């Protein structure tokens, strides 16, 4: 079986086409679940421990316990990759409260835990290429965005609003403040300092975000986690976004305004190179 055809579902590895989940699974009917996306490089999951710890924290945020211990889950992911290896791609992992008769009250149900992989093209080299185009969208989401919930409809709508406008990604704006993007965290370079909104009710603690903050400090770049107004951000010297699947992407345009003269900035490039070095070191 190739990785695109197989899935780990509640402890069993099977062809993806044969996997079945009940119609009354609470993930399907209530979006009562959480998820993770983990990048694979050279057959190895990157930052796996951090992703699984965030999964456990997200599950706790919806009063759901993991059905297996983290170390056991880690070994099961290793077993799965050994059976159907994927060189470069992602692992999609989802945990729901399980299948039970539809009722708002929590049931005594067995959680549904699954993961599978998808091939992803390697991140393009660091030579340049066109930057990302952003569009501001009103942030109308709930106030527990630190939970990596499968209830992503607001993000989906925002992303497609951006695509319809000829942009690549949506930036959520809450009362004039930048929060995050529909599927990524955002950073601005202002006066040589790296500024990003703090994790909280409207900002997911991104794994790549955390790694980027760590390597920025090692590079001697001052970091500020603080409120960031939209007009301040759009006027920044450089802007980039981070996520597991895209690493670091530089921004060339926000709404109708060019960023950094339409060129990738030096701090963005340094961050990209340093992150890539860390990935290669840990997955070579």
C-alpha positions, 0 to 999 in steps of 0.5 A: 500500500502506498501512503496515499492509500492507507490510514491508521484508525483506532489502532488498525492500519488499513487501506484508506478506501476501506476506512469507515467512521459512523455517521453520528461521529461527533467530529462529523456532527458537532466538529467536536474534535481537534487535529494536527498537521506534521511535516515529513522530510526525508521519511521523518516527522519534524517537531513531532514531540511539539505537535503531539504535546499541542494535540494533548493541550487542544484536547484538554481545551475541549475536555477530551483525553487522548485514548493512548499515551503520547509515547505510544502514539509516537511509536504508532506513527513510527510503525505506520510510517514503516509500513507505508513510508512517505518521503516528503509530505505531511501527517494529518492527525485527527481526534474526535469525541467518537460516535454516539447518538446525537446529543449536546451532552458529552456521551460515554463514547470511545474517541476516534483517533486517526492519522494518514499522510499526504505527499507534498511537494518539497519547499521551493529553494531559497532563490526567491520566487513570487511572494504571498498576497494577503487580504484583510478579513474581519475576524469573526471566529470564537475566542479559543483559537489556541485550540487547534479545532477541526471547526474551521469553517470561518477559516475556510470562508476567509481563505476563499474570500482571499482567493476570490480577490486574487490573494493567496491568504487571508489576514484576520483583523479584530477591532483594528488588530492583526491576529493571524492568517486563515492557516498561518501565523504572521510576522512583521519586521519593524525597525529591525525588530520582529513583531508578532501578535501574542498567542491567546484567544485569537492566535494559535500557538503555531509550532513553526511560529515557536521555532521561528521565535527561538531561532530569531533570538539565536540570530540576535534579532529582537522579538516583540510579541505584542498587539499589532495594528493593521496600519502599522503592520502594512507599513512594515519593512518586511512581512512573512507568514509561517506554518507547518506546510509552508515553513516561511513565506515572504509577503509581497502585497497586502490588500493593494499595498506593496510590502518592502518594495515588492522584494523579499527582505534580508531578515526574512531570508535569514530566517528562511535559511536558518529554519531550513538548516534546522530542518535538515539537521534534524531530518537528514 
